[in-house]
């Protein structure tokens, strides 16, 4: 009887183990024309759409978040508040302007190969003309 119970418990425990790839930490820096991106967002997207995207905030040029392993297309947005403005659509907060050109988020060619074993540190030194206002 105890052998049957032990077999059942081991089988149940094995069934509770996580299946498939587990999220890993990615981190790094984002600069634009040599300056750290003060505030923004970064997104790691599966180009085939088979795995959910992962993303996080860029603060003072740094980011860190969890994402599933695999080849990723990386999208980066950066913005800054415009002092002295007020926008009712933003709850009365200041207007925001994009600091990074759309080529780094809309049709980004940036990539990262996220691996289960890491280290998964990716720095993105972006350069280019500021977006048109």
C-alpha positions as CSV (number, residue, x, y, z in Angstrom):
1,X,0.0,0.0,0.0
2,X,2.8,2.5,0.9
3,X,4.5,1.8,-2.4
4,X,1.3,2.8,-4.3
5,X,1.0,5.9,-2.2
6,X,4.7,6.8,-2.8
7,X,4.2,6.3,-6.6
8,X,1.1,8.5,-6.6
9,X,2.9,11.3,-4.7
10,X,6.0,11.2,-7.0
11,X,3.7,11.2,-10.1
12,X,1.7,14.1,-8.7
13,X,4.9,16.1,-7.9
14,X,6.3,15.5,-11.3
15,X,3.0,16.8,-12.8
16,X,3.4,20.1,-10.9
17,X,6.8,20.9,-12.4
18,X,6.8,23.9,-14.7
19,X,6.5,22.9,-18.3
20,X,8.3,24.7,-21.1
21,X,10.8,27.5,-21.0
22,X,11.0,29.7,-17.9
23,X,11.4,33.5,-17.9
24,X,14.9,34.8,-17.5
25,X,16.2,38.2,-16.5
26,X,17.4,40.5,-19.2
27,X,19.1,43.8,-18.4
28,X,21.3,46.5,-19.9
29,X,21.5,50.1,-20.9
30,X,19.9,52.3,-23.5
31,X,21.6,55.5,-24.7
32,X,20.6,57.8,-27.5
33,X,23.3,59.9,-29.2
34,X,25.6,59.1,-26.2
35,X,23.2,60.1,-23.5
36,X,21.3,57.7,-21.2
37,X,17.6,57.5,-22.0
38,X,16.0,59.2,-19.0
39,X,12.6,57.5,-19.2
40,X,11.2,55.1,-21.7
41,X,10.0,51.6,-22.5
42,X,11.8,48.6,-24.0
43,X,10.0,45.5,-25.4
44,X,11.4,42.2,-26.4
45,X,9.1,40.7,-29.1
46,X,9.1,37.2,-30.6
47,X,9.3,37.9,-34.4
48,X,6.9,35.0,-35.1
49,X,4.4,36.0,-32.4
50,X,4.5,32.5,-30.9
51,X,5.8,33.6,-27.5
52,X,4.4,36.5,-25.4
53,X,6.5,39.7,-25.5
54,X,8.2,40.9,-22.4
55,X,9.0,44.5,-21.5
56,X,9.9,47.0,-18.9
57,X,10.7,50.6,-18.1
58,X,14.0,52.3,-19.0
59,X,15.0,54.6,-16.2
60,X,18.2,56.7,-16.3
61,X,19.4,54.5,-19.2
62,X,18.9,51.2,-17.4
63,X,16.4,48.4,-17.7
64,X,15.8,45.0,-16.1
65,X,12.8,42.6,-16.5
66,X,11.8,39.0,-17.1
67,X,11.3,37.5,-20.6
68,X,11.0,34.1,-22.1
69,X,14.2,32.9,-24.0
70,X,14.5,33.0,-27.8
71,X,15.3,35.4,-30.6
72,X,13.7,38.8,-30.0
73,X,13.0,41.9,-32.0
74,X,13.7,44.8,-29.6
75,X,11.6,48.0,-29.6
76,X,12.8,51.0,-27.7
77,X,10.8,54.2,-26.9
78,X,12.1,57.2,-25.1
79,X,10.3,60.4,-24.1
80,X,10.5,63.4,-21.9
81,X,8.0,65.7,-20.3
82,X,7.8,69.2,-21.8
83,X,8.1,71.7,-19.0
84,X,5.4,74.3,-18.7
85,X,2.8,72.4,-20.6
86,X,-0.5,70.9,-19.5
87,X,-2.5,68.3,-21.4
88,X,-6.0,67.4,-20.3
89,X,-5.7,64.1,-22.1
90,X,-2.8,63.2,-19.7
91,X,-4.9,64.1,-16.6
92,X,-3.5,67.7,-16.7
93,X,0.1,66.4,-16.7
94,X,2.7,67.8,-19.1
95,X,2.8,67.0,-22.8
96,X,5.4,64.4,-23.7
97,X,7.7,64.4,-26.7
98,X,9.4,61.4,-28.3
99,X,13.2,61.5,-28.1
100,X,13.9,58.4,-30.1
101,X,13.1,58.0,-33.8
102,X,10.4,55.6,-34.8
103,X,13.0,53.4,-36.6
104,X,13.9,52.0,-33.1
105,X,10.3,51.0,-32.3
106,X,7.9,50.9,-35.2
107,X,9.9,48.7,-37.5
108,X,12.9,48.1,-35.3
109,X,15.8,46.1,-36.6
110,X,17.3,45.7,-33.1
111,X,17.6,42.1,-32.0
112,X,18.7,40.1,-29.0
113,X,19.2,36.4,-28.5
114,X,17.9,35.6,-25.0
115,X,19.2,32.3,-23.7
116,X,18.2,30.2,-20.7
117,X,21.7,30.2,-19.3
118,X,22.4,34.0,-19.7
119,X,24.1,36.3,-19.1
120,X,21.4,38.2,-21.2
121,X,22.8,41.6,-20.8
122,X,22.1,43.8,-23.9
123,X,23.2,47.4,-24.3
124,X,21.6,49.5,-27.0
125,X,23.7,52.6,-28.0
126,X,21.2,54.2,-30.4
127,X,22.2,57.1,-32.7
128,X,20.4,59.2,-35.2
129,X,18.5,62.4,-35.9
130,X,15.9,63.4,-33.3
131,X,12.3,62.7,-34.3
132,X,10.5,65.5,-36.2
133,X,8.2,67.5,-34.1
